[in-house]
């Protein structure tokens, strides 16, 4: 039986191309089906006239349920447009943050910037292609356009004579009067939905329906998609839904803009730590789980600390210092260092940018996107942010969750696979932020106390020491109780449920006892061996006396032992006896022999303190039984080997006599 599969992205794209003389593709660029070359930039608007360039919701919350649903039909539309664009890889640029912080308004502005940038890129490619064709035909061709260098930045924050400065050209793309694309006050809006005031707007996850296509530094075509997400920690979402939305966003993004109001604060970084922990928990059994996420940009909105007269360089330097205050392990408190280390290892890179307030009129409920009401300093710094964020040295990079780049053909399946993984596990791992904090911090405290326990254990009972078993047990019990009490004290402020706390403490205590048990067993074995050596002391002492009284015999025994050991190392390494490798091995053996003899002396001393006649008899009996068992096994092995050899010799045919 054959399973009927839905059409792939490529099949859907072929059907779309068959139905249209020129298939629509990325914003600002199209490909002529006859030549395969980019369409002329001025023709792009006509080529895309049949398509509405709007965001499409790909994930929505199920009402009265803790689940989410992937909107497959919308995802397929986006996938078809990715195929039509001619791109081979996909890059997702996402914005996330708390609700009512201007995420969707920002995305509509970013969409305008990318439209212009994509059109300029397409035009540059067309000119370069025409130049190459002219050269192949032997015709004169214009030299390649030199890279455009930005003009000197003479802007200064708050200067009165710049209040009427013209907005950047890309801001005026489309409607030159208003940012109308997503305005809820405009029924014709076709952008990421936003509204002024206090009411929430975006729900679920939305993607811009038509990709912006750019070449990367290796010449590969990357389809760039803008993603908008529901406000973080919205009280209309369940914990499982929050985990799914924000985990998916973090995993799929090549660049993640974390929209923060006013300033970077510890709780904002803790929230991001929780989100990435959610995503990593879902992927912990998958290959590539340790691969870093993409770039994290902390975009601080309504930043009020720029001073009048600041240049762009001074603004950037202030934000760098602000980021350093929260992500430098030399500046953050001791308890924040593990979180900082996790964030730095989770993301490929982290940076920060600050935007001033866009103006009071923008926040009014009646605001409908008038560009003239937006503060010029806001627009200027947003323009420079876009130039830096989308610069050729940093953009585009394909999204690569788990270290695997998302291709145009695998995009839809990747989104659906991750959504399914979150759906299967979200209810199990979607604990609240407070519980997540407890879970993360518990692991950190455990690691710190385990480290302290090992250090104290090493000082109390080093590997080279043999101690009295009763004194060792007393000391180790005291150490375990001390560390356990410290752990319990660390847990108290978190007010965990009683059963959960008992389980955590019990697991921690068991881990400590395993280390204690191992050290105790090793020490007991040394002491038991010391008792045997103590009983054999007369024989060993007599031999030692003879060797000390006859120096020549002592030197011969020592020399023979060293030569035997050196020959063993030489044979093992396949080198001569005088090779440095052999000498190193002999020296290590001598050190090991010396350490073991030191342990023997300590063990004999411990055994001598508590040895009774009854203990001596039991020790001799144990040694006798052990020696007898070894002798019996050796005899059986020798007998078996002899019988096998005889059988083999008897089965060998004799050569005929001539």
C-alpha positions in Angstrom: 0.0 0.0 0.0 1.3 3.5 -0.9 0.8 6.4 1.4 -0.6 9.4 -0.4 1.7 12.3 0.5 0.8 16.0 0.1 2.7 17.8 -2.6 6.1 19.0 -1.7 7.2 22.7 -1.8 8.9 22.1 -5.2 5.8 20.5 -6.7 3.6 23.4 -5.5 6.1 25.8 -6.9 6.0 24.1 -10.3 2.2 24.3 -10.5 2.4 28.0 -9.6 5.0 28.7 -12.3 2.9 26.8 -14.8 -0.1 29.0 -14.1 1.7 32.3 -14.3 3.9 33.7 -17.1 6.2 35.2 -14.5 6.2 33.6 -11.1 6.0 35.9 -8.1 8.9 35.7 -5.7 10.8 37.7 -3.1 10.0 41.3 -2.3 12.0 43.5 -4.6 13.0 40.7 -7.1 11.6 38.1 -9.5 13.1 35.6 -12.0 12.0 35.3 -15.6 11.1 31.7 -16.3 12.5 31.8 -19.8 16.0 33.1 -18.9 16.2 32.3 -15.2 17.6 35.8 -14.7 16.3 38.4 -12.3 13.5 40.5 -13.6 14.0 44.2 -14.1 13.5 46.1 -10.8 10.8 48.4 -12.3 8.9 45.3 -13.4 8.8 43.7 -10.0 5.7 45.6 -8.9 3.8 44.2 -12.0 5.1 40.7 -11.5 3.9 40.7 -7.9 0.6 42.4 -8.6 -1.3 39.1 -8.3 0.0 38.5 -4.7 -0.8 40.3 -1.6 2.4 40.8 0.5 1.1 40.4 4.0 2.0 38.5 7.1 0.4 35.1 7.5 -0.3 33.4 10.8 1.5 30.0 10.9 0.8 29.1 14.6 -2.3 29.9 16.7 -3.4 29.1 20.2 -6.2 26.6 20.5 -9.0 28.2 22.6 -9.9 26.4 25.8 -6.9 24.2 25.4 -3.2 24.2 26.3 -2.2 23.2 22.8 -1.1 25.2 19.7 -1.9 24.5 16.1 0.2 24.9 13.0 -1.8 26.5 10.1 -0.5 24.2 7.4 -2.2 26.0 4.5 -0.5 29.3 5.3 2.8 27.6 5.9 2.5 26.0 2.4 1.9 29.4 0.8 5.0 30.8 2.3 6.9 27.7 1.3 5.8 28.0 -2.3 6.9 31.6 -2.4 10.3 30.6 -1.0 10.6 28.1 -3.9 9.6 30.7 -6.4 12.2 33.1 -5.1 15.1 30.9 -6.3 16.6 30.8 -2.8 18.3 27.7 -1.6 18.3 28.5 2.2 16.1 30.2 4.7 16.9 32.8 7.4 14.3 33.9 10.0 14.6 37.3 11.6 12.3 37.3 14.7 11.2 39.9 17.2 10.0 38.9 20.6 9.4 40.6 24.0 6.6 41.5 26.3 3.3 42.7 24.9 2.7 46.4 24.2 6.4 47.3 23.5 6.1 48.1 19.8 7.3 44.8 18.3 4.9 44.8 15.3 5.4 48.5 14.6 9.2 47.9 14.5 8.7 44.9 12.1 6.7 47.0 9.7 9.6 49.5 9.6 12.1 46.6 9.1 10.0 45.3 6.3 10.2 48.7 4.5 14.0 48.7 5.0 14.4 45.2 3.6 12.2 45.9 0.6 14.5 48.8 -0.4 17.6 46.8 0.3 16.3 43.8 -1.7 15.5 46.0 -4.7 18.9 47.6 -4.6 20.5 44.1 -4.4 18.5 42.9 -7.4 19.4 46.0 -9.4 23.1 45.6 -8.6 22.9 41.9 -9.7 21.2 42.9 -13.0 23.8 45.5 -13.8 26.6 43.1 -13.0 25.0 40.4 -15.2 24.7 42.9 -18.1 28.3 43.9 -17.6 29.5 40.3 -17.8 27.4 39.6 -20.9 28.9 42.7 -22.6 32.4 41.5 -21.8 31.7 38.1 -23.2 30.4 39.7 -26.4 33.5 41.9 -26.6 31.6 45.1 -26.1 32.7 47.9 -23.9 31.3 47.6 -20.4 31.0 49.9 -17.5 33.4 49.1 -14.6 31.8 47.5 -11.6 30.2 49.8 -9.2 32.5 50.6 -6.2 31.2 49.7 -2.8 29.1 52.5 -1.4 30.7 54.1 1.7 28.4 55.9 4.1 28.7 59.7 4.3 30.3 61.2 7.4 27.9 61.1 10.3 27.5 64.6 11.6 24.3 63.8 13.5 24.1 64.8 17.1 21.3 63.8 19.5 18.8 66.5 20.3 20.1 69.3 18.0 17.3 71.7 17.3 18.3 72.4 13.7 17.9 68.7 12.9 14.3 68.4 14.1 13.1 69.0 10.6 15.6 66.6 9.1 14.2 64.5 6.3 13.6 60.8 7.3 15.7 58.1 5.7 14.6 57.3 2.1 13.6 53.7 3.0 11.2 55.0 5.7 9.3 56.8 2.9 9.1 53.6 0.7 5.4 52.9 -0.2 3.2 55.4 1.6 5.4 58.5 2.2 3.0 59.9 4.8 2.2 57.0 7.1 3.5 53.7 8.4 0.1 52.3 7.5 0.9 48.7 6.8 -0.2 47.1 10.0 -2.2 49.8 11.6 -5.5 48.5 13.2 -6.8 52.0 12.6 -6.5 51.4 8.8 -8.7 48.7 7.2 -6.4 48.5 4.2 -3.4 47.7 6.4 -1.3 44.8 5.1 1.6 44.7 7.5 2.2 43.2 11.0 -0.8 44.3 13.0 -0.3 47.0 15.6 -2.3 49.5 17.4 -1.5 52.4 19.8 -2.6 52.3 23.4 -2.7 49.6 26.0 -4.6 46.8 24.2 -2.8 43.7 23.0 -2.7 42.9 19.3 -0.6 40.1 18.0 -1.6 36.5 18.7 0.4 33.4 17.9 3.3 33.4 15.4 3.2 35.3 12.1 5.6 35.3 9.1 5.9 37.8 6.3 4.4 35.9 3.4 7.0 36.8 0.8 10.7 36.4 1.4 13.4 39.0 0.8 16.2 37.3 -1.1 19.9 38.3 -0.5 23.1 36.5 -1.4 25.4 35.5 1.5 29.2 35.9 1.4 29.5 32.6 -0.5 27.0 33.6 -3.1 24.2 31.4 -1.9 20.7 32.9 -2.1 19.0 33.2 1.3 15.3 33.7 1.7 14.8 36.1 4.6 11.5 35.9 6.5 10.4 38.3 9.2 8.6 36.7 12.2 6.3 38.4 14.8 5.3 36.6 18.0 2.6 37.1 20.6 3.8 39.2 23.6 5.8 37.1 26.1 4.2 36.2 29.4 0.7 37.1 28.1 -1.8 35.9 30.7 -4.0 34.5 28.0 -1.5 31.8 27.2 -0.9 28.6 29.2 2.6 27.6 30.2 2.7 24.9 27.5 1.7 27.5 24.8 4.3 30.0 26.0 7.0 27.3 25.9 6.0 26.3 22.4 5.9 29.8 20.9 9.0 31.2 22.4 11.0 27.9 22.1 10.2 27.8 18.4 11.1 31.4 17.9 14.5 31.0 19.5 15.3 27.8 17.6 14.2 29.0 14.2 15.9 32.5 14.3 19.2 33.3 12.7 18.8 36.7 14.3 16.6 37.2 17.3 15.7 40.7 18.4 14.7 40.8 22.1 12.6 43.9 22.4 13.1 45.4 25.9 11.5 48.4 27.4 13.7 51.1 29.0 16.8 49.1 30.0 18.3 45.7 30.3 17.4 44.2 33.7 18.2 40.9 35.4 14.6 39.6 35.1 14.7 40.2 31.3 17.9 38.0 31.0 16.4 35.4 33.3 13.4 35.2 31.1 15.5 34.7 28.0 17.5 32.0 30.0 14.2 30.2 30.7 13.1 30.4 27.1 16.3 28.9 25.8 16.2 26.3 28.5 12.8 25.3 27.4 14.0 24.9 23.8 17.1 22.9 24.8 15.0 20.6 27.0 12.9 19.6 24.0 16.0 19.0 21.9 18.1 17.3 24.6 17.8 13.8 22.9 18.5 15.1 19.3 21.8 15.3 17.5 23.3 18.7 17.5 21.7 19.7 20.8 24.8 21.6 21.8 25.0 23.7 18.7 24.6 27.4 19.5 21.5 29.4 18.6 21.8 32.4 16.2 22.6 36.0 17.1 20.8 37.7 20.0 20.2 41.5 19.7 19.0 43.2 22.9 17.0 46.2 21.4 16.3 48.6 24.2 13.3 50.8 23.5 12.7 54.3 25.0 16.3 54.5 26.2 16.5 57.8 28.1 20.2 57.9 29.0 21.7 59.4 25.8 22.8 62.9 26.5 22.1 65.8 24.1 25.0 66.3 21.7 25.9 62.6 21.7 27.4 61.3 18.4 26.5 57.9 17.0 29.8 56.5 18.3 29.0 57.8 21.8 25.6 56.2 21.7 27.0 52.9 20.7 29.7 53.0 23.4 27.1 53.7 26.1 25.0 50.7 25.0 28.1 48.6 24.9 28.9 49.6 28.5 25.2 48.9 29.5 25.4 45.4 28.0 28.8 44.8 29.6 27.3 45.6 33.0 24.9 42.7 32.6 26.9 40.1 30.7 30.5 40.5 32.0 31.3 37.8 34.5 33.6 40.2 36.3 30.7 42.7 36.9 27.6 40.6 37.6 26.9 39.2 41.1 28.2 35.7 42.0 24.8 34.1 41.7 24.3 35.6 38.2 27.5 34.2 36.7 26.1 30.7 35.8 23.2 32.4 33.9 25.6 34.7 32.0 27.8 31.8 31.1 24.7 29.9 29.8 23.5 32.8 27.6 27.0 33.3 26.1 27.3 29.6 25.2 23.7 29.4 24.0 23.9 32.2 21.4 26.5 32.6 18.7 26.8 36.3 19.5 25.1 38.9 21.7 24.9 42.7 21.1 22.7 45.6 22.2 21.3 48.8 20.7 19.2 51.6 22.2 16.5 53.6 20.6 15.1 56.8 22.2 11.4 57.4 22.6 9.6 57.8 19.2 7.5 60.7 20.5 4.4 61.2 22.6 2.1 61.4 19.6 3.0 57.9 18.6 1.6 56.5 21.9 -1.8 58.2 21.6 -4.8 56.0 20.9 -5.6 58.1 17.8 -2.2 57.6 16.1 -2.4 56.1 12.7 1.3 55.9 11.7 2.0 59.5 10.6 5.7 59.7 9.8 5.9 63.4 10.6 5.0 62.6 14.2 7.9 60.2 14.7 11.0 61.8 16.5 13.8 62.3 14.0 16.4 61.1 16.5 14.5 57.8 16.7 14.4 57.5 12.9 18.1 58.3 12.6 19.2 55.7 15.2 16.8 53.2 13.7 18.3 53.8 10.3 21.8 53.2 11.7 20.6 50.1 13.6 19.3 48.6 10.3 22.6 49.4 8.5 24.5 47.7 11.3 22.1 44.8 11.9 21.7 44.0 8.1 25.3 44.8 7.1 27.0 42.4 4.6 29.4 41.2 7.3 26.6 40.1 9.6 23.7 39.3 7.1 22.3 37.1 5.9 23.1 33.9 7.7 20.8 30.9 7.2 18.8 29.7 10.3 20.5 26.6 11.6 18.7 24.9 14.5 20.8 22.1 16.0 23.6 23.2 13.7 21.7 22.1 10.5 20.9 24.9 8.0 17.3 25.2 6.9 16.9 24.8 3.2 14.0 25.9 1.0 12.9 22.3 0.7 13.1 21.5 4.4 11.6 24.7 5.8 8.0 23.5 6.2 9.0 20.1 7.6 11.4 21.7 10.0 8.8 24.0 11.4 6.3 21.2 11.7 8.8 18.8 13.3 9.8 21.2 16.0 6.2 22.2 16.6 5.3 18.5 17.1 8.3 18.0 19.4 7.1 20.9 21.6 3.5 19.7 21.5 4.6 16.2 22.7 6.7 17.5 25.5 5.4 20.9 26.3 3.0 19.7 29.0 5.8 17.9 30.7 8.5 20.6 30.5 6.4 23.8 30.4 6.8 24.7 34.1 6.2 28.2 35.2 8.9 30.9 35.3 9.3 30.6 39.0 9.5 26.8 38.8 12.0 27.2 36.0 14.1 29.5 38.0 14.1 27.0 40.9 15.0 24.2 38.5 17.9 26.1 36.9 19.2 27.5 40.2 19.0 24.1 41.9 21.3 22.6 39.3 23.7 25.5 39.8 23.7 25.1 43.6 24.2 21.3 43.2 27.2 21.9 41.0 28.7 24.4 43.4 28.2 22.2 46.5 29.4 19.1 44.8 32.6 20.9 43.9 33.0 22.1 47.5 32.4 18.6 48.7 35.0 17.1 46.4 37.6 19.7 47.5 37.0 19.0 51.2 37.0 15.3 50.7 40.3 15.5 48.9 41.8 17.5 51.8 40.3 15.2 54.4 41.1 11.9 52.8 43.6 12.3 49.9 44.1 9.3 47.6 47.6 8.7 49.0 46.3 8.4 52.6 45.1 5.3 54.5 43.0 6.3 57.5 41.4 4.5 60.5 38.1 3.3 59.1 36.1 4.5 62.2 37.7 7.9 62.2 37.2 8.2 58.4 33.5 7.2 58.6 33.0 9.8 61.4 34.7 12.6 59.4 32.8 11.7 56.1 29.4 11.6 57.9 30.1 15.0 59.3 31.1 16.4 55.9 28.0 14.9 54.2 25.7 16.4 56.9 27.4 19.8 56.6 27.0 19.9 52.8 23.4 18.6 53.0 22.4 21.3 55.5 23.9 23.9 53.2 21.9 22.6 50.3 18.7 22.6 52.4 19.3 26.2 53.4 19.8 27.2 49.8 16.4 25.6 49.0 14.4 27.3 51.8 13.9 30.7 50.1 12.4 29.1 47.0 9.6 27.5 49.0 9.4 24.4 46.9 6.5 21.9 47.5 7.4 19.6 50.4 7.5 16.4 48.3 9.6 18.1 45.6 12.1 19.4 48.1 12.3 16.0 49.8 13.0 14.4 46.4 15.7 16.9 45.4 17.4 16.7 48.8 17.2 12.9 48.7 18.8 12.7 45.2 21.5 15.1 46.3 22.3 13.1 49.5 22.4 9.9 47.5 25.0 11.4 45.1 27.2 12.4 48.1 26.9 9.0 49.7 28.0 7.3 46.5 31.3 9.3 46.6 31.7 8.5 50.3 31.0 4.8 49.8 33.7 4.6 47.0 36.3 6.3 49.2 35.4 4.0 52.2 35.7 0.8 50.1 39.2 1.8 48.8 40.4 2.7 52.3 39.0 -0.6 53.8 40.8 -2.6 51.1 44.1 -0.8 52.0 43.6 -1.5 55.7 42.8 -5.2 55.0 46.0 -5.4 52.9 47.9 -3.8 55.7 46.9 -6.5 58.1 48.2 -9.2 55.8 51.5 -7.4 55.4 51.7 -6.9 59.1 51.4 -10.6 59.7 54.0 -11.2 57.0 56.3 -8.6 58.5 58.8 -11.1 60.1 59.5 -12.7 56.7 59.6 -9.3 54.9 61.8 -7.9 57.6 64.2 -10.9 57.4 64.6 -10.5 53.7 65.1 -6.7 54.1 67.8 -7.4 56.7 69.6 -9.8 54.4 69.5 -7.3 51.5 70.7 -4.4 53.7 73.5 -6.5 55.1 74.7 -7.6 51.6 74.9 -4.4 49.5 76.0 -6.2 46.4 72.9 -8.5 46.5 70.7 -5.4 47.1 72.1 -3.6 44.0 71.7 -6.7 41.9 68.0 -7.1 42.9 67.3 -3.4 42.3 69.1 -3.4 39.0 67.3 -6.6 37.8 64.0 -5.1 38.8 64.7 -1.9 36.9 65.9 -3.8 33.8 62.9 -6.1 33.8 60.6 -3.1 34.0 62.5 -1.3 31.2 62.4 -4.3 29.0 58.6 -4.6 29.5 58.1 -0.9 28.4 60.5 -1.3 25.5 58.6 -4.3 24.2 55.3 -2.7 24.6 56.3 0.5 22.8 58.5 -1.3 20.2 61.6 0.8 20.9 65.1 0.3 22.4 65.6 0.1 26.2 67.4 3.5 26.3 64.6 5.3 24.5 63.2 8.4 26.6 59.7 6.9 26.4 61.0 3.8 28.3 62.8 5.9 30.9 59.6 8.0 31.4 57.6 4.8 31.9 60.1 3.3 34.4 60.1 6.6 36.4 56.3 6.6 36.6 56.4 2.9 37.8 59.0 3.8 40.4 56.8 6.7 41.6 53.7 4.5 41.7 55.7 1.8 43.6 56.8 4.4 46.1 53.3 5.8 46.7 51.9 2.2 47.1 54.7 1.4 49.7 53.7 4.6 51.5 50.1 3.5 51.6 51.3 0.1 52.9 53.2 1.7 55.7 50.1 3.7 56.7 47.9 0.7 56.4 50.2 -1.4 58.6 50.2 1.4 61.2 46.4 1.5 61.2 46.2 -2.3 61.4 48.8 -2.4 64.2 46.6 0.0 66.3 43.6 -2.2 66.3 44.8 -5.7 65.5 43.8 -8.5 68.0 44.7 -12.2 67.9 41.2 -13.0 66.7 41.6 -10.5 63.9 45.0 -11.9 63.0 43.6 -15.4 62.7 40.6 -14.3 60.5 43.0 -12.3 58.3 45.3 -15.4 57.8 42.3 -17.6 57.1 41.0 -15.1 54.4 44.4 -14.8 52.9 44.8 -18.6 52.9 41.4 -19.2 51.3 42.1 -16.5 48.7 45.5 -18.0 47.9 44.0 -21.5 47.6 41.3 -20.3 45.3 43.9 -18.6 43.0 46.1 -21.8 43.0 43.1 -23.9 42.1 42.1 -21.6 39.3 45.7 -21.6 38.0 45.9 -25.4 38.1 42.6 -25.8 36.3 43.7 -23.3 33.6 47.0 -25.2 33.2 45.3 -28.5 33.0 42.8 -27.2 30.4 45.6 -25.7 28.3 47.6 -29.0 28.4 44.6 -31.1 27.4 43.8 -28.7 24.5 47.4 -28.9 23.3 47.5 -32.7 23.4 44.2 -32.9 21.5 45.5 -30.6 18.8 48.8 -32.5 18.4 46.9 -35.8 18.2 44.7 -34.5 15.4 47.5 -33.4 13.1 48.0 -35.9 10.3 51.4 -37.4 10.0 53.3 -36.9 6.7 53.6 -40.2 4.7 56.9 -42.0 4.7 58.6 -42.1 1.4 
